[in-house]
Amino acid sequence: MEDDEQYKKSKEEPECGGAFNGGNVKYLTTVYDSLYGKERRSVTNALLNIIIAFFCVVLAVELIFNSFFTGIYVVNVSMTPTFTGAPVTGYYDDGTEIYGSGGDFIYVSKTAKPDYGDVVVVYRETTNSRGQKVKGNIIKRVVAFGGDTVEIKGGVLIVNGNEVDEPYVDPSRNTPLLNNYGEHTVKEGCMFLLGDNRNESTDSRDNGDYPQANLVGVVPQWSINVKSFTTAIYTFFNYTLTGKK
């Protein structure tokens, strides 16, 4: 009888190393799911950290960039053919002109010092196409500084008695009969500015010397080189998406 009972007990209770029962399988499945879930959460967290880090870097770069540069939307035709200016589409009550799309968007260095031939942006009261005095930024080219003498004869710029080569000026926009200016000595601390479109530019010939203290910045050459790209982005976000014209 004892042998029979021991035989039955051995059939009911498998020895160590025997087959897994249902509880073992369920336990291992739970462990696997837990580990797999942790792995998925780990990948998701890593991606989120990468995205957050990317936007932090972009923000930091933008803040640093904006501390040295500012964007300018070119308007009117005074700097043709170097830049394309947006057309005037109307006027506000104070005489400020309203511009449409089509102008170049460029960057201006706020820390650079201007040199001969540089394109600069200055803040000053000027006269709009309706003859009204308005305040704002204008973009022109520096041709002389304080103490220099300036003269224009038949469209030829003469600084300190020497003719200046100006490859950026289109001869068709520099009619000799229309572009003459008597000898003038630039005031100290000032700049003599001209538009590249000599036939259609309101500049130092009309408004006199521009104080260097009113300098907004200098347009770097790299900004001129990539103006098509920066203009396309500006136009997309400010005109295409908004539906403005």
LOMI-329607 format. One record per residue: x, y negated, z negated of N, C-alpha, C in turn; residue number from 1. Coordinates in nm, 3 decimals, m for minus. Atoms other than C-alpha are relative to their C-alpha. Layout:
residues N
n.px;n.py;n.pz;ca.px;ca.py;ca.pz;c.px;c.py;c.pz;k
X;Y;Z;X;Y;Z;X;Y;Z;NUM
...
//
This chain:
residues 245
n.px;n.py;n.pz;ca.px;ca.py;ca.pz;c.px;c.py;c.pz;k
0.083;0.121;0.000;0.000;0.000;0.000;0.086;m0.126;0.000;1
m0.088;0.118;0.004;0.281;m0.245;m0.086;0.063;m0.023;0.136;2
m0.060;0.016;m0.133;0.440;m0.176;0.251;m0.100;m0.060;0.097;3
0.103;0.054;m0.092;0.111;m0.247;0.431;m0.023;m0.148;m0.025;4
0.022;0.142;0.031;0.061;m0.578;0.246;0.118;m0.086;0.044;5
m0.118;0.074;m0.044;0.418;m0.685;0.314;0.003;m0.014;0.150;6
0.005;0.003;m0.148;0.370;m0.600;0.682;m0.097;m0.107;0.047;7
0.099;0.101;m0.039;0.055;m0.815;0.702;0.052;m0.141;m0.026;8
m0.053;0.132;0.034;0.228;m1.105;0.526;0.104;m0.046;0.099;9
m0.104;0.035;m0.097;0.519;m1.089;0.768;m0.061;m0.038;0.134;10
0.068;0.035;m0.127;0.274;m1.111;1.062;m0.059;m0.139;m0.007;11
0.066;0.129;0.014;0.104;m1.419;0.920;0.099;m0.114;m0.016;12
m0.096;0.107;0.026;0.418;m1.616;0.817;0.128;0.025;0.077;13
m0.122;m0.019;m0.078;0.688;m1.643;1.083;0.122;m0.049;m0.076;14
m0.124;0.038;0.064;1.047;m1.666;0.967;0.051;m0.130;0.059;15
m0.061;0.124;m0.051;1.260;m1.981;1.007;0.056;0.026;0.138;16
m0.050;m0.016;m0.136;1.352;m2.042;1.369;m0.104;0.054;0.091;17
0.107;m0.051;m0.084;1.020;m1.913;1.495;m0.062;m0.109;0.084;18
0.067;0.094;m0.089;0.780;m2.085;1.733;m0.058;m0.115;m0.080;19
0.061;0.116;0.063;0.654;m2.443;1.656;m0.149;0.019;m0.006;20
0.144;m0.002;0.006;0.300;m2.468;1.533;m0.056;m0.134;0.047;21
0.064;0.121;m0.049;0.049;m2.742;1.627;0.045;m0.124;m0.074;22
m0.042;0.117;0.079;0.158;m2.972;1.343;0.136;m0.051;0.042;23
m0.134;0.040;m0.044;0.521;m2.969;1.461;m0.007;m0.079;0.130;24
0.011;0.066;m0.132;0.426;m3.064;1.818;m0.059;m0.139;m0.014;25
0.063;0.129;0.021;0.199;m3.346;1.700;0.097;m0.099;m0.063;26
m0.097;0.087;0.066;0.475;m3.483;1.477;0.105;m0.052;0.098;27
m0.101;0.040;m0.098;0.733;m3.485;1.759;m0.057;m0.097;0.103;28
0.065;0.091;m0.095;0.485;m3.652;1.996;m0.011;m0.139;m0.059;29
0.013;0.129;0.068;0.426;m3.926;1.740;0.135;m0.072;m0.006;30
m0.134;0.057;0.005;0.801;m3.980;1.698;0.041;m0.053;0.137;31
m0.036;0.039;m0.136;0.851;m3.996;2.078;m0.073;m0.129;0.040;32
0.079;0.120;m0.035;0.568;m4.247;2.124;0.052;m0.122;m0.073;33
m0.051;0.112;0.079;0.710;m4.462;1.847;0.130;m0.054;0.058;34
m0.127;0.041;m0.059;1.058;m4.464;1.999;m0.020;m0.066;0.136;35
0.026;0.055;m0.133;0.921;m4.529;2.349;m0.062;m0.139;m0.012;36
0.061;0.131;0.022;0.709;m4.817;2.217;0.103;m0.102;m0.042;37
m0.107;0.091;0.043;1.012;m4.969;2.045;0.088;m0.040;0.119;38
m0.084;0.028;m0.117;1.209;m4.940;2.370;m0.068;m0.103;0.091;39
0.073;0.094;m0.086;0.936;m5.119;2.567;m0.003;m0.139;m0.063;40
0.000;0.129;0.068;0.911;m5.393;2.305;0.137;m0.065;0.006;41
m0.136;0.052;m0.007;1.287;m5.430;2.313;0.028;m0.062;0.136;42
m0.019;0.053;m0.136;1.291;m5.479;2.692;m0.079;m0.129;0.018;43
0.084;0.120;m0.011;1.003;m5.730;2.671;0.062;m0.117;m0.075;44
m0.064;0.105;0.078;1.177;m5.926;2.397;0.125;m0.053;0.068;45
m0.121;0.041;m0.070;1.500;m5.929;2.597;m0.034;m0.092;0.117;46
0.042;0.083;m0.113;1.319;m6.068;2.903;m0.049;m0.137;m0.047;47
0.048;0.127;0.054;1.146;m6.333;2.694;0.116;m0.088;m0.045;48
m0.118;0.076;0.044;1.479;m6.435;2.542;0.076;m0.058;0.117;49
m0.069;0.048;m0.121;1.635;m6.463;2.888;m0.075;m0.119;0.060;50
0.082;0.107;m0.057;1.343;m6.678;3.013;0.012;m0.127;m0.085;51
m0.011;0.116;0.090;1.357;m6.904;2.706;0.138;m0.065;0.012;52
m0.136;0.053;m0.013;1.735;m6.938;2.737;0.017;m0.075;0.133;53
m0.010;0.064;m0.131;1.701;m7.023;3.107;m0.062;m0.140;m0.003;54
0.067;0.130;0.005;1.451;m7.303;3.043;0.073;m0.097;m0.093;55
m0.078;0.087;0.088;1.664;m7.436;2.758;0.122;m0.057;0.072;56
m0.115;0.046;m0.079;1.965;m7.454;2.990;m0.043;m0.103;0.102;57
0.052;0.094;m0.100;1.758;m7.624;3.262;m0.032;m0.134;m0.065;58
0.034;0.123;0.071;1.627;m7.877;3.009;0.124;m0.077;m0.042;59
m0.125;0.065;0.043;1.976;m7.946;2.874;0.070;m0.066;0.117;60
m0.064;0.055;m0.120;2.116;m7.995;3.226;m0.074;m0.124;0.048;61
0.080;0.115;m0.044;1.827;m8.228;3.314;0.023;m0.121;m0.089;62
m0.023;0.110;0.093;1.879;m8.438;3.002;0.136;m0.063;0.022;63
m0.135;0.051;m0.026;2.251;m8.467;3.070;0.004;m0.074;0.133;64
0.000;0.062;m0.133;2.192;m8.543;3.439;m0.070;m0.136;m0.005;65
0.077;0.124;0.006;1.931;m8.810;3.360;0.069;m0.109;m0.080;66
m0.075;0.101;0.075;2.169;m8.982;3.121;0.103;m0.069;0.088;67
m0.098;0.059;m0.092;2.405;m9.048;3.413;m0.060;m0.046;0.133;68
0.060;0.032;m0.130;2.171;m9.067;3.714;m0.148;m0.033;m0.015;69
0.142;0.027;m0.007;1.830;m9.204;3.800;m0.047;0.008;0.145;70
0.051;m0.015;m0.135;1.608;m9.140;4.100;m0.061;m0.129;0.053;71
0.052;0.120;m0.066;1.513;m9.413;4.348;m0.074;0.041;0.128;72
0.077;m0.024;m0.122;1.243;m9.402;4.616;0.022;m0.120;0.092;73
m0.035;0.109;m0.092;1.356;m9.606;4.918;m0.124;m0.050;0.073;74
0.115;0.061;m0.066;1.102;m9.849;5.060;0.048;m0.108;0.099;75
m0.029;0.099;m0.104;1.094;m10.083;5.360;0.116;0.043;0.091;76
m0.091;m0.040;m0.108;1.333;m10.086;5.655;0.138;m0.065;m0.008;77
m0.124;0.079;0.005;1.624;m10.299;5.533;0.128;0.083;0.002;78
m0.120;m0.083;0.002;1.863;m10.002;5.497;0.003;0.103;0.114;79
m0.004;m0.085;m0.119;1.784;m9.833;5.830;0.129;m0.029;0.077;80
0.035;m0.143;m0.009;1.950;m9.620;5.967;0.055;0.086;m0.114;81
m0.057;m0.079;0.110;2.132;m9.516;5.647;m0.109;0.071;m0.078;82
0.114;m0.058;0.071;1.800;m9.460;5.470;m0.129;m0.032;0.072;83
0.135;0.023;m0.053;1.441;m9.426;5.580;m0.086;m0.052;m0.114;84
0.083;0.060;0.103;1.211;m9.654;5.384;m0.147;0.026;0.022;85
0.144;m0.021;m0.010;0.846;m9.592;5.307;m0.069;m0.128;0.047;86
0.071;0.119;m0.049;0.600;m9.828;5.481;m0.088;m0.064;m0.108;87
0.090;0.071;0.090;0.396;m10.091;5.299;m0.144;0.031;0.042;88
0.139;m0.034;m0.031;0.031;m9.981;5.274;m0.099;m0.097;m0.063;89
0.089;0.096;0.064;m0.108;m10.266;5.064;0.075;m0.079;m0.105;90
m0.059;0.086;0.103;m0.050;m10.512;4.781;m0.088;m0.001;m0.125;91
0.070;0.021;0.125;m0.141;m10.539;4.417;m0.025;m0.150;m0.016;92
0.034;0.142;0.020;m0.281;m10.867;4.284;0.122;m0.086;m0.031;93
m0.119;0.079;0.035;0.061;m10.973;4.151;0.100;m0.010;0.113;94
m0.089;0.007;m0.116;0.214;m10.933;4.496;0.089;0.121;0.018;95
m0.080;m0.121;m0.011;0.383;m10.601;4.427;m0.052;0.087;0.115;96
0.041;m0.078;m0.118;0.382;m10.392;4.743;m0.032;0.144;m0.037;97
0.038;m0.140;0.017;0.214;m10.051;4.758;0.057;0.077;0.118;98
m0.068;m0.075;m0.105;0.409;m9.790;4.953;m0.061;0.138;0.019;99
0.048;m0.133;m0.031;0.307;m9.471;5.125;0.113;0.101;0.001;100
m0.102;m0.104;m0.008;0.498;m9.151;5.194;0.095;m0.029;0.116;101
m0.093;0.013;m0.111;0.794;m9.116;5.427;0.135;m0.059;m0.036;102
m0.128;0.058;0.041;1.070;m9.280;5.224;0.097;0.105;m0.053;103
m0.102;m0.089;0.055;1.398;m9.119;5.120;0.002;m0.012;m0.153;104
m0.018;m0.001;0.145;1.446;m9.016;4.757;0.145;0.032;m0.029;105
m0.142;m0.017;0.025;1.802;m9.057;4.634;0.030;m0.020;m0.149;106
m0.042;0.018;0.138;1.995;m9.056;4.307;0.107;m0.109;m0.008;107
m0.091;0.112;0.022;2.187;m9.350;4.166;0.079;0.025;m0.128;108
m0.084;m0.016;0.118;2.481;m9.326;3.929;m0.007;m0.126;m0.085;109
0.015;0.115;0.089;2.420;m9.550;3.627;0.132;m0.042;m0.063;110
m0.127;0.029;0.066;2.783;m9.540;3.515;0.111;m0.040;0.097;111
m0.104;0.030;m0.098;2.977;m9.588;3.841;0.015;m0.151;0.020;112
m0.027;0.141;m0.029;3.141;m9.921;3.921;m0.001;m0.020;0.153;113
0.010;0.021;m0.145;3.064;m10.065;4.267;0.132;m0.042;0.063;114
m0.118;0.037;m0.077;3.331;m10.104;4.532;m0.047;m0.053;0.135;115
0.035;0.051;m0.131;3.340;m10.263;4.876;m0.062;0.110;0.087;116
0.064;m0.096;m0.089;3.101;m10.088;5.111;m0.095;0.095;m0.069;117
0.091;m0.089;0.072;2.907;m9.907;4.837;m0.145;m0.046;0.015;118
0.143;0.031;0.004;2.529;m9.886;4.847;m0.038;m0.008;m0.148;119
0.035;0.021;0.141;2.389;m10.024;4.521;m0.148;m0.032;m0.013;120
0.136;0.040;0.035;2.056;m10.079;4.351;0.011;m0.105;m0.110;121
m0.003;0.106;0.099;2.005;m10.404;4.161;m0.143;m0.043;m0.034;122
0.130;0.051;0.043;1.718;m10.550;3.963;0.003;m0.152;0.011;123
0.005;0.146;m0.013;1.619;m10.902;4.063;m0.131;m0.043;0.064;124
0.117;0.058;m0.063;1.332;m11.123;4.159;0.031;m0.023;0.147;125
m0.022;0.016;m0.143;1.295;m11.121;4.535;m0.129;m0.043;0.068;126
0.117;0.044;m0.075;1.054;m11.229;4.807;m0.050;0.115;0.086;127
0.055;m0.108;m0.081;0.819;m10.974;4.962;m0.037;m0.050;0.138;128
0.032;0.036;m0.138;0.694;m10.971;5.320;m0.113;m0.101;0.013;129
0.107;0.099;m0.001;0.404;m11.198;5.223;0.048;m0.134;m0.054;130
m0.056;0.124;0.051;0.638;m11.463;5.086;m0.020;m0.020;m0.149;131
0.023;0.009;0.144;0.549;m11.388;4.721;0.124;0.044;m0.077;132
m0.111;m0.037;0.086;0.809;m11.374;4.448;m0.040;0.119;m0.088;133
0.029;m0.118;0.080;0.814;m11.029;4.287;0.129;0.052;m0.063;134
m0.116;m0.058;0.068;1.045;m10.852;4.042;0.005;0.149;0.024;135
m0.016;m0.144;m0.021;1.184;m10.507;4.102;0.140;0.034;0.047;136
m0.130;m0.045;m0.047;1.473;m10.302;4.235;0.012;m0.016;0.151;137
m0.028;0.004;m0.144;1.631;m10.360;4.574;0.126;0.081;0.026;138
m0.116;m0.081;m0.037;1.880;m10.138;4.756;0.070;m0.066;0.118;139
m0.079;0.068;m0.104;2.157;m10.300;4.962;0.144;0.054;m0.004;140
m0.141;m0.040;m0.004;2.525;m10.264;5.049;0.088;m0.116;m0.046;141
m0.093;0.103;0.049;2.805;m10.452;4.869;0.104;m0.030;0.108;142
m0.101;0.036;m0.099;3.022;m10.646;5.113;0.107;m0.092;m0.059;143
m0.097;0.091;0.061;3.196;m10.890;4.877;m0.029;m0.017;m0.149;144
0.012;0.024;0.144;3.261;m10.972;4.511;0.040;m0.144;m0.033;145
m0.030;0.136;0.044;3.322;m11.285;4.306;0.137;m0.048;0.047;146
m0.124;0.058;m0.051;3.587;m11.512;4.462;0.026;0.027;0.147;147
m0.016;m0.030;m0.143;3.560;m11.356;4.809;m0.076;m0.102;0.085;148
0.072;0.084;m0.095;3.462;m11.564;5.110;m0.067;0.091;0.103;149
0.079;m0.081;m0.093;3.193;m11.426;5.339;m0.050;m0.088;0.114;150
0.050;0.072;m0.118;3.095;m11.528;5.690;m0.049;0.104;0.102;151
0.050;m0.088;m0.106;2.893;m11.370;5.971;m0.006;m0.080;0.129;152
m0.001;0.065;m0.131;2.956;m11.465;6.333;m0.047;0.096;0.107;153
0.052;m0.085;m0.106;2.743;m11.312;6.605;m0.017;0.146;m0.042;154
0.020;m0.136;0.050;2.667;m11.010;6.388;0.125;0.064;m0.057;155
m0.127;m0.054;0.051;3.034;m10.960;6.289;0.023;m0.052;m0.141;156
m0.025;0.037;0.139;3.098;m10.958;5.913;0.147;m0.032;m0.020;157
m0.137;0.043;0.027;3.407;m11.146;5.804;0.014;m0.027;m0.150;158
m0.024;0.016;0.143;3.536;m11.117;5.445;0.145;m0.039;m0.021;159
m0.135;0.054;0.026;3.836;m11.323;5.331;0.080;m0.014;0.130;160
m0.066;0.026;m0.128;3.912;m11.403;5.694;0.022;0.122;0.087;161
m0.022;m0.124;m0.075;3.916;m11.039;5.809;m0.133;0.061;0.044;162
0.120;m0.067;m0.049;3.657;m10.870;6.030;m0.013;0.138;m0.066;163
0.026;m0.126;0.069;3.498;m10.571;5.857;m0.065;0.099;0.096;164
0.058;m0.106;m0.082;3.434;m10.247;6.043;m0.119;0.059;m0.075;165
0.122;m0.050;0.065;3.078;m10.137;5.967;m0.068;0.106;0.086;166
0.058;m0.108;m0.081;3.000;m9.799;6.126;m0.144;0.034;m0.038;167
0.135;m0.030;0.048;2.679;m9.776;5.922;m0.106;m0.096;0.057;168
0.094;0.096;m0.058;2.525;m10.074;6.106;m0.030;0.038;0.145;169
0.045;m0.032;m0.135;2.323;m9.992;6.418;0.000;m0.129;0.084;170
m0.007;0.121;m0.082;2.409;m10.248;6.693;m0.137;m0.049;0.048;171
0.133;0.040;m0.046;2.046;m10.244;6.809;m0.079;m0.071;m0.110;172
0.064;0.068;0.113;1.951;m10.374;6.464;0.090;m0.111;m0.055;173
m0.093;0.106;0.040;2.225;m10.638;6.452;0.019;m0.096;0.119;174
m0.003;0.091;m0.115;2.137;m10.888;6.726;0.089;m0.120;m0.028;175
m0.097;0.109;0.025;2.426;m11.140;6.754;m0.065;m0.137;m0.020;176
0.063;0.132;0.010;2.198;m11.443;6.806;m0.075;m0.019;m0.132;177
0.079;0.007;0.124;2.000;m11.358;6.491;0.085;0.010;m0.126;178
m0.081;m0.029;0.118;2.292;m11.281;6.262;0.126;m0.086;m0.004;179
m0.109;0.094;0.022;2.506;m11.579;6.182;m0.017;m0.061;m0.140;180
0.006;0.053;0.137;2.594;m11.706;5.837;0.130;m0.076;m0.027;181
m0.118;0.083;0.025;2.826;m11.990;5.743;0.084;0.048;m0.116;182
m0.094;m0.045;0.104;3.129;m11.937;5.522;m0.052;m0.032;m0.140;183
0.052;0.012;0.137;3.035;m11.882;5.158;0.095;0.071;m0.096;184
m0.083;m0.061;0.103;3.238;m11.815;4.845;m0.090;0.058;m0.108;185
0.085;m0.070;0.097;3.080;m11.558;4.615;0.036;m0.043;m0.142;186
m0.020;0.041;0.139;3.033;m11.666;4.253;0.064;0.112;m0.081;187
m0.063;m0.099;0.088;3.238;m11.492;3.985;m0.107;0.080;m0.074;188
0.095;m0.087;0.069;3.061;m11.196;3.829;m0.119;0.037;0.085;189
0.111;m0.028;m0.090;2.839;m11.161;4.134;0.044;0.087;0.118;190
m0.024;m0.079;m0.120;2.809;m10.950;4.450;m0.077;m0.062;0.117;191
0.070;0.042;m0.121;2.718;m11.042;4.805;m0.052;0.127;0.068;192
0.063;m0.122;m0.051;2.471;m10.783;4.935;m0.068;m0.023;0.133;193
0.065;0.003;m0.130;2.350;m10.708;5.286;m0.071;0.133;0.025;194
0.065;m0.123;m0.044;2.104;m10.458;5.430;0.065;0.050;0.127;195
m0.060;m0.056;m0.122;2.232;m10.223;5.699;m0.079;m0.038;0.125;196
0.085;0.046;m0.110;1.940;m10.331;5.917;0.003;m0.152;m0.003;197
m0.024;0.143;0.012;2.069;m10.685;5.964;m0.114;m0.084;0.058;198
0.110;0.077;m0.060;1.773;m10.793;6.178;m0.121;m0.011;m0.093;199
0.120;m0.003;0.085;1.516;m10.705;5.908;0.035;0.028;m0.145;200
m0.039;m0.018;0.139;1.673;m10.743;5.568;m0.001;m0.134;m0.073;201
m0.005;0.115;0.090;1.609;m10.994;5.291;0.107;0.029;m0.102;202
m0.116;m0.032;0.084;1.943;m11.007;5.110;0.068;m0.128;m0.047;203
m0.073;0.116;0.052;2.216;m11.244;4.993;m0.004;m0.119;0.094;204
0.011;0.112;m0.093;2.174;m11.452;5.306;m0.121;m0.086;m0.033;205
0.123;0.072;0.038;1.831;m11.549;5.171;m0.006;m0.032;m0.148;206
0.015;0.013;0.146;1.855;m11.499;4.795;0.128;m0.036;m0.073;207
m0.125;0.034;0.066;2.219;m11.585;4.728;0.069;0.121;m0.062;208
m0.077;m0.106;0.064;2.461;m11.385;4.517;m0.083;0.074;m0.106;209
0.070;m0.083;0.099;2.339;m11.100;4.295;0.093;0.027;m0.118;210
m0.085;m0.023;0.118;2.478;m11.083;3.938;0.029;0.149;m0.020;211
m0.035;m0.139;0.028;2.666;m10.763;3.860;m0.068;0.049;m0.127;212
0.069;m0.039;0.124;2.491;m10.768;3.523;m0.136;0.063;0.030;213
0.130;m0.055;m0.038;2.170;m10.676;3.711;0.013;0.132;0.076;214
m0.023;m0.126;m0.072;2.326;m10.365;3.862;m0.072;0.116;m0.068;215
0.066;m0.121;0.050;2.107;m10.056;3.820;0.093;0.120;0.016;216
m0.093;m0.110;m0.024;2.361;m9.820;3.974;0.053;0.002;0.142;217
m0.064;m0.019;m0.131;2.568;m9.705;4.269;m0.048;0.132;0.059;218
0.042;m0.123;m0.067;2.445;m9.450;4.523;0.124;0.080;0.038;219
m0.119;m0.080;m0.033;2.710;m9.174;4.533;m0.014;0.066;0.136;220
0.002;m0.059;m0.133;2.807;m9.016;4.863;m0.072;0.133;0.003;221
0.066;m0.131;0.002;2.681;m8.672;4.757;m0.152;m0.016;0.008;222
0.144;0.024;m0.004;2.334;m8.820;4.709;m0.046;m0.033;0.142;223
0.031;0.031;m0.140;2.340;m8.957;5.063;0.004;0.128;0.083;224
m0.015;m0.124;m0.077;2.455;m8.619;5.194;m0.117;0.097;m0.019;225
0.108;m0.096;0.029;2.170;m8.426;5.028;m0.138;m0.067;m0.003;226
0.126;0.075;0.008;1.896;m8.687;5.073;m0.117;0.075;0.065;227
0.109;m0.075;m0.064;1.697;m8.458;5.306;m0.061;0.100;m0.097;228
0.045;m0.100;0.097;1.676;m8.194;5.033;m0.076;m0.067;m0.115;229
0.064;0.067;0.113;1.594;m8.431;4.745;m0.130;m0.069;0.044;230
0.121;0.065;m0.050;1.342;m8.616;4.962;m0.112;0.101;0.021;231
0.100;m0.105;m0.023;1.165;m8.291;5.056;m0.066;0.042;m0.131;232
0.054;m0.039;0.131;1.125;m8.194;4.688;m0.089;m0.111;m0.056;233
0.078;0.114;0.052;1.006;m8.543;4.588;m0.133;m0.013;0.075;234
0.120;0.013;m0.082;0.757;m8.558;4.876;m0.100;0.110;m0.032;235
0.088;m0.112;0.029;0.618;m8.214;4.794;m0.078;m0.022;m0.130;236
0.064;0.014;0.130;0.547;m8.290;4.428;m0.082;m0.129;m0.012;237
0.067;0.128;0.017;0.439;m8.653;4.468;m0.103;m0.033;0.108;238
0.094;0.030;m0.107;0.248;m8.645;4.796;m0.076;0.125;0.048;239
0.066;m0.120;m0.050;0.178;m8.293;4.924;m0.096;0.060;m0.101;240
0.085;m0.061;0.105;0.044;m8.153;4.595;m0.114;m0.092;m0.042;241
0.102;0.094;0.048;m0.146;m8.469;4.502;m0.094;m0.044;0.111;242
0.084;0.042;m0.111;m0.285;m8.531;4.849;0.014;m0.146;0.037;243
m0.023;0.141;m0.034;m0.149;m8.886;4.857;0.062;m0.012;0.139;244
m0.058;0.025;m0.134;m0.044;m9.039;5.189;0.094;m0.118;m0.005;245
//
